[in-house]
Amino acid sequence: MRIFFAGFLFVAIGLGTASAWRARAAENDGVFVVRDAETAVLFAEAVIQQEYGNDELKRLSPLSATKKGDKWVVRGDIDQRHPRKTRGGIVEVEIAVEGGTILKIRYDI
């Protein structure tokens, strides 16, 4: 009886989660939407780490995201942590709000 109840509970939770996801997807016509700055920063961190490495990501952190129209602009700048030092690098990643596509990466040393 316990196994049946546990199985029923897992199925019920799975159906509830799936229906919630379908309802959200229907709101956006099935398109993924980057809704907040935290998610945009996570996307940008993954891109920076892949393209430039973990050491460079740490050097340019913390990253900040600003929504500009239909895109997020995520920026990391070494000068944020060391304002008295000479310019040491900047990274900007533009991410589409709808779809989460990386539109542009700008990296200056």
Buried (B, 14 or more C-beta within 10 A) or exposed (E): EEEEEEEEEEEEEEEEEEEEEEEEEEEEEEEBBBEEBEBBBBBBBEBBBEBBEEEBBEBBBEBBBEBEEEBBBBBBBBEBEEEEEEEBBBBBBBBBBEEBEBEEBEBEE
